[in-house]
Amino acid sequence: MAVNITPLHDRVVVRRFEEKESIKGGIIIPDSAKEKPQEGEVVAVGAGKREKGERIPLDVKVGDRVLFGKYSGNDIKIDDEEFMILKEDEILAKLAPNAKAAGGKK
């Protein structure tokens, strides 16, 4: 699905991956108490920021899997779908396409 949004400068739009629901000991945790995943897929990127009159391209591209901080970015909703918009600086790492999903707590 194409997203009808173009972020400006060094901003990136990310769709969070849905966290797999796991029930331990028969306890069901409500959605409001769950932590949001810190991993997602890049769906749109800006043109890059300008420094000294030259545009510096972003290191991420559409389709990349990325990790970002817990309190990074801003949540937005477009056509009843939730996304996150953040600066490229807030992205912690790119994941290889065949990497397993980021693990939680041990």
N, CA and C atoms as a LAMMPS dump frame, in Angstrom:
ITEM: TIMESTEP
0
ITEM: NUMBER OF ATOMS
318
ITEM: BOX BOUNDS ff ff ff
-5.0000000000000000e+02 5.0000000000000000e+02
-5.0000000000000000e+02 5.0000000000000000e+02
-5.0000000000000000e+02 5.0000000000000000e+02
ITEM: ATOMS id mol type element x y z
1 1 1 N 0.842 -1.179 0
2 1 2 C 0 0 0
3 1 3 C 0.891 1.246 0
4 2 1 N 0.627 2.15 -0.913
5 2 2 C 1.4 3.38 -0.993
6 2 3 C 0.855 4.389 0.015
7 3 1 N 1.76 5.117 0.629
8 3 2 C 1.379 6.123 1.61
9 3 3 C 1.376 7.477 0.914
10 4 1 N 0.322 8.24 1.106
11 4 2 C 0.184 9.537 0.465
12 4 3 C 0.749 10.628 1.37
13 5 1 N 2.045 10.547 1.651
14 5 2 C 2.713 11.539 2.498
15 5 3 C 4.173 11.625 2.066
16 6 1 N 4.694 12.832 2.056
17 6 2 C 6.102 13.052 1.749
18 6 3 C 6.715 13.849 2.892
19 7 1 N 7.564 13.228 3.691
20 7 2 C 8.197 13.963 4.785
21 7 3 C 9.209 14.965 4.242
22 8 1 N 9.435 16.009 5.01
23 8 2 C 10.371 17.048 4.599
24 8 3 C 11.758 16.806 5.186
25 9 1 N 12.756 17.316 4.488
26 9 2 C 14.148 17.33 4.939
27 9 3 C 14.642 15.935 5.338
28 10 1 N 15.095 15.755 6.595
29 10 2 C 15.675 14.479 7.017
30 10 3 C 14.688 13.647 7.837
31 11 1 N 13.412 13.786 7.54
32 11 2 C 12.402 13.032 8.279
33 11 3 C 12.03 11.758 7.537
34 12 1 N 11.564 10.767 8.307
35 12 2 C 11.247 9.442 7.785
36 12 3 C 9.888 9.018 8.351
37 13 1 N 9.052 8.402 7.523
38 13 2 C 7.783 7.847 7.986
39 13 3 C 7.959 6.337 8.116
40 14 1 N 7.593 5.804 9.293
41 14 2 C 7.796 4.389 9.595
42 14 3 C 6.467 3.765 10.017
43 15 1 N 6.209 2.548 9.518
44 15 2 C 5.066 1.748 9.97
45 15 3 C 5.608 0.741 10.976
46 16 1 N 5.109 0.816 12.212
47 16 2 C 5.562 -0.123 13.242
48 16 3 C 5.122 -1.542 12.885
49 17 1 N 5.974 -2.511 13.24
50 17 2 C 5.583 -3.907 13.091
51 17 3 C 4.666 -4.261 14.239
52 18 1 N 3.649 -5.032 13.947
53 18 2 C 2.729 -5.467 14.997
54 18 3 C 3.43 -6.491 15.871
55 19 1 N 3.312 -6.285 17.167
56 19 2 C 3.931 -7.201 18.115
57 19 3 C 3.064 -8.444 18.227
58 20 1 N 3.704 -9.589 18.199
59 20 2 C 2.974 -10.853 18.33
60 20 3 C 2.466 -10.978 19.769
61 21 1 N 1.189 -11.325 19.885
62 21 2 C 0.61 -11.446 21.225
63 21 3 C 1.032 -12.776 21.84
64 22 1 N 1.567 -12.701 23.022
65 22 2 C 1.925 -13.919 23.731
66 22 3 C 1.32 -13.854 25.122
67 23 1 N 0.725 -14.93 25.506
68 23 2 C 0.076 -15.002 26.807
69 23 3 C 0.89 -15.93 27.682
70 24 1 N 1.376 -15.412 28.803
71 24 2 C 2.15 -16.222 29.735
72 24 3 C 1.312 -16.471 30.969
73 25 1 N 1.138 -17.709 31.306
74 25 2 C 0.406 -18.05 32.52
75 25 3 C -1.07 -17.705 32.45
76 26 1 N -1.618 -17.559 31.244
77 26 2 C -3.037 -17.29 31.108
78 26 3 C -3.429 -15.848 31.382
79 27 1 N -2.458 -14.951 31.561
80 27 2 C -2.774 -13.551 31.83
81 27 3 C -2.807 -12.797 30.505
82 28 1 N -3.903 -12.108 30.265
83 28 2 C -4.038 -11.325 29.042
84 28 3 C -3.779 -9.867 29.392
85 29 1 N -2.829 -9.276 28.681
86 29 2 C -2.458 -7.887 28.926
87 29 3 C -3.261 -7.005 27.969
88 30 1 N -3.982 -6.015 28.486
89 30 2 C -4.753 -5.141 27.594
90 30 3 C -3.839 -4.315 26.699
91 31 1 N -4.372 -3.914 25.52
92 31 2 C -3.58 -3.14 24.558
93 31 3 C -3.018 -1.864 25.164
94 32 1 N -3.76 -1.233 26.061
95 32 2 C -3.301 0.032 26.646
96 32 3 C -2.074 -0.147 27.532
97 33 1 N -1.834 -1.368 28.016
98 33 2 C -0.691 -1.607 28.901
99 33 3 C 0.524 -2.157 28.162
100 34 1 N 0.349 -2.519 26.898
101 34 2 C 1.454 -3.082 26.13
102 34 3 C 2.388 -1.987 25.649
103 35 1 N 3.668 -2.331 25.565
104 35 2 C 4.641 -1.401 24.992
105 35 3 C 4.56 -1.487 23.477
106 36 1 N 4.732 -0.356 22.823
107 36 2 C 4.717 -0.353 21.367
108 36 3 C 6.042 -0.899 20.867
109 37 1 N 6.022 -1.629 19.751
110 37 2 C 7.276 -2.156 19.214
111 37 3 C 8.208 -1.032 18.786
112 38 1 N 9.5 -1.294 18.878
113 38 2 C 10.516 -0.308 18.514
114 38 3 C 11.18 -0.683 17.196
115 39 1 N 10.437 -1.376 16.366
116 39 2 C 10.939 -1.822 15.076
117 39 3 C 9.872 -1.548 14.032
118 40 1 N 10.292 -1.153 12.84
119 40 2 C 9.313 -0.875 11.806
120 40 3 C 9.929 -0.857 10.427
121 41 1 N 9.072 -0.563 9.452
122 41 2 C 9.487 -0.508 8.053
123 41 3 C 9.345 0.926 7.565
124 42 1 N 10.358 1.404 6.865
125 42 2 C 10.337 2.748 6.309
126 42 3 C 9.373 2.76 5.119
127 43 1 N 8.394 3.678 5.144
128 43 2 C 7.423 3.766 4.053
129 43 3 C 7.565 5.04 3.225
130 44 1 N 8.265 6.052 3.764
131 44 2 C 8.519 7.284 3.011
132 44 3 C 9.72 8.001 3.617
133 45 1 N 10.499 8.663 2.769
134 45 2 C 11.671 9.406 3.247
135 45 3 C 11.694 10.797 2.621
136 46 1 N 12.276 11.734 3.345
137 46 2 C 12.459 13.083 2.825
138 46 3 C 13.645 13.135 1.872
139 47 1 N 13.877 14.297 1.303
140 47 2 C 14.95 14.46 0.323
141 47 3 C 16.324 14.582 0.976
142 48 1 N 16.371 14.841 2.281
143 48 2 C 17.641 15.004 2.972
144 48 3 C 17.786 16.43 3.467
145 49 1 N 18.687 16.614 4.425
146 49 2 C 18.873 17.968 4.962
147 49 3 C 19.938 18.706 4.168
148 50 1 N 19.915 20.022 4.306
149 50 2 C 20.885 20.864 3.605
150 50 3 C 21.952 21.322 4.577
151 51 1 N 23.189 21.2 4.142
152 51 2 C 24.326 21.716 4.896
153 51 3 C 25.232 22.445 3.919
154 52 1 N 25.52 23.696 4.226
155 52 2 C 26.387 24.529 3.388
156 52 3 C 25.916 24.569 1.94
157 53 1 N 24.598 24.618 1.759
158 53 2 C 24.02 24.726 0.425
159 53 3 C 23.898 23.43 -0.343
160 54 1 N 24.388 22.317 0.194
161 54 2 C 24.296 21.029 -0.488
162 54 3 C 23.343 20.114 0.256
163 55 1 N 22.589 19.33 -0.497
164 55 2 C 21.658 18.383 0.107
165 55 3 C 22.379 17.088 0.429
166 56 1 N 22.221 16.627 1.662
167 56 2 C 22.836 15.383 2.114
168 56 3 C 21.764 14.303 2.117
169 57 1 N 21.891 13.266 1.268
170 57 2 C 20.854 12.23 1.195
171 57 3 C 20.798 11.396 2.478
172 58 1 N 19.648 10.775 2.686
173 58 2 C 19.446 9.926 3.865
174 58 3 C 20.108 8.56 3.67
175 59 1 N 20.444 7.915 4.787
176 59 2 C 21.048 6.585 4.745
177 59 3 C 20.007 5.477 4.656
178 60 1 N 18.744 5.801 4.886
179 60 2 C 17.678 4.799 4.816
180 60 3 C 16.836 5.048 3.576
181 61 1 N 16.179 3.995 3.11
182 61 2 C 15.311 4.117 1.94
183 61 3 C 14.006 3.359 2.204
184 62 1 N 13.031 3.572 1.381
185 62 2 C 11.74 2.907 1.525
186 62 3 C 11.954 1.398 1.487
187 63 1 N 11.337 0.701 2.432
188 63 2 C 11.449 -0.751 2.507
189 63 3 C 12.448 -1.24 3.545
190 64 1 N 13.323 -0.36 4.048
191 64 2 C 14.3 -0.756 5.071
192 64 3 C 13.597 -1.073 6.382
193 65 1 N 14.101 -2.086 7.088
194 65 2 C 13.654 -2.396 8.448
195 65 3 C 14.575 -1.657 9.401
196 66 1 N 13.99 -0.92 10.342
197 66 2 C 14.801 -0.086 11.233
198 66 3 C 14.397 -0.281 12.695
199 67 1 N 15.341 0.034 13.575
200 67 2 C 15.093 0.086 15.013
201 67 3 C 15.177 1.546 15.438
202 68 1 N 14.308 1.935 16.372
203 68 2 C 14.312 3.316 16.849
204 68 3 C 14.06 3.31 18.348
205 69 1 N 14.344 4.432 18.991
206 69 2 C 14.209 4.553 20.433
207 69 3 C 12.767 4.517 20.899
208 70 1 N 12.59 4.162 22.154
209 70 2 C 11.266 4.029 22.744
210 70 3 C 10.471 5.329 22.69
211 71 1 N 11.132 6.459 22.914
212 71 2 C 10.441 7.745 22.969
213 71 3 C 10.733 8.614 21.749
214 72 1 N 11.1 7.998 20.645
215 72 2 C 11.439 8.731 19.427
216 72 3 C 10.199 9.084 18.626
217 73 1 N 10.303 10.136 17.853
218 73 2 C 9.295 10.474 16.861
219 73 3 C 7.936 10.866 17.393
220 74 1 N 7.014 11.034 16.447
221 74 2 C 5.628 11.399 16.735
222 74 3 C 4.705 10.43 16.023
223 75 1 N 3.685 9.97 16.741
224 75 2 C 2.693 9.084 16.135
225 75 3 C 1.718 9.917 15.314
226 76 1 N 1.386 9.406 14.113
227 76 2 C 0.417 10.062 13.249
228 76 3 C -0.54 9.006 12.717
229 77 1 N -1.702 9.44 12.251
230 77 2 C -2.69 8.52 11.696
231 77 3 C -3.104 9.041 10.329
232 78 1 N -2.971 8.183 9.311
233 78 2 C -3.333 8.539 7.946
234 78 3 C -4.242 7.442 7.412
235 79 1 N -5.425 7.815 6.973
236 79 2 C -6.389 6.853 6.428
237 79 3 C -6.586 5.661 7.363
238 80 1 N -6.814 5.927 8.63
239 80 2 C -7.066 4.905 9.651
240 80 3 C -5.899 3.944 9.854
241 81 1 N -4.708 4.328 9.442
242 81 2 C -3.524 3.507 9.667
243 81 3 C -2.52 4.341 10.46
244 82 1 N -1.89 3.723 11.464
245 82 2 C -0.961 4.449 12.321
246 82 3 C 0.466 4.347 11.788
247 83 1 N 1.147 5.49 11.81
248 83 2 C 2.53 5.584 11.389
249 83 3 C 3.287 6.394 12.433
250 84 1 N 4.567 6.492 12.224
251 84 2 C 5.412 7.299 13.083
252 84 3 C 6.295 8.14 12.176
253 85 1 N 6.454 9.405 12.522
254 85 2 C 7.351 10.257 11.754
255 85 3 C 8.488 10.687 12.672
256 86 1 N 9.72 10.469 12.216
257 86 2 C 10.872 10.778 13.047
258 86 3 C 12.026 11.272 12.196
259 87 1 N 12.981 11.912 12.84
260 87 2 C 14.179 12.367 12.151
261 87 3 C 15.107 11.176 11.931
262 88 1 N 15.913 11.263 10.905
263 88 2 C 16.855 10.176 10.625
264 88 3 C 17.795 9.956 11.81
265 89 1 N 18.131 11.001 12.54
266 89 2 C 19.014 10.887 13.708
267 89 3 C 18.43 9.985 14.793
268 90 1 N 17.098 9.836 14.837
269 90 2 C 16.445 9.026 15.865
270 90 3 C 16.432 7.536 15.523
271 91 1 N 16.826 7.196 14.303
272 91 2 C 16.908 5.786 13.908
273 91 3 C 18.215 5.233 14.453
274 92 1 N 18.117 4.129 15.182
275 92 2 C 19.291 3.547 15.829
276 92 3 C 20.058 2.599 14.921
277 93 1 N 19.331 1.832 14.084
278 93 2 C 20.006 0.84 13.239
279 93 3 C 19.091 0.392 12.113
280 94 1 N 19.718 -0.085 11.023
281 94 2 C 18.986 -0.759 9.956
282 94 3 C 19.192 -2.255 10.167
283 95 1 N 18.147 -3.031 9.954
284 95 2 C 18.23 -4.48 10.093
285 95 3 C 18.347 -5.135 8.722
286 96 1 N 19.067 -6.241 8.68
287 96 2 C 19.157 -7.008 7.442
288 96 3 C 17.773 -7.575 7.122
289 97 1 N 17.443 -7.751 5.853
290 97 2 C 16.103 -8.234 5.49
291 97 3 C 15.726 -9.577 6.109
292 98 1 N 16.705 -10.436 6.362
293 98 2 C 16.411 -11.756 6.915
294 98 3 C 16.629 -11.846 8.428
295 99 1 N 16.861 -10.705 9.089
296 99 2 C 17.085 -10.699 10.538
297 99 3 C 15.783 -10.987 11.262
298 100 1 N 15.891 -11.674 12.395
299 100 2 C 14.711 -11.938 13.201
300 100 3 C 14.272 -10.651 13.869
301 101 1 N 13.001 -10.609 14.243
302 101 2 C 12.458 -9.419 14.898
303 101 3 C 13.238 -9.134 16.17
304 102 1 N 13.328 -7.874 16.528
305 102 2 C 14.062 -7.472 17.72
306 102 3 C 13.461 -8.125 18.941
307 103 1 N 14.306 -8.701 19.758
308 103 2 C 13.835 -9.376 20.963
309 103 3 C 13.454 -8.396 22.038
310 104 1 N 12.624 -8.835 22.921
311 104 2 C 12.215 -8.003 24.04
312 104 3 C 13.146 -8.199 25.211
313 105 1 N 12.573 -8.123 26.402
314 105 2 C 13.359 -8.278 27.627
315 105 3 C 13.62 -9.744 27.903
316 106 1 N 14.714 -10.002 28.611
317 106 2 C 15.044 -11.382 28.961
318 106 3 C 14.481 -11.717 30.311
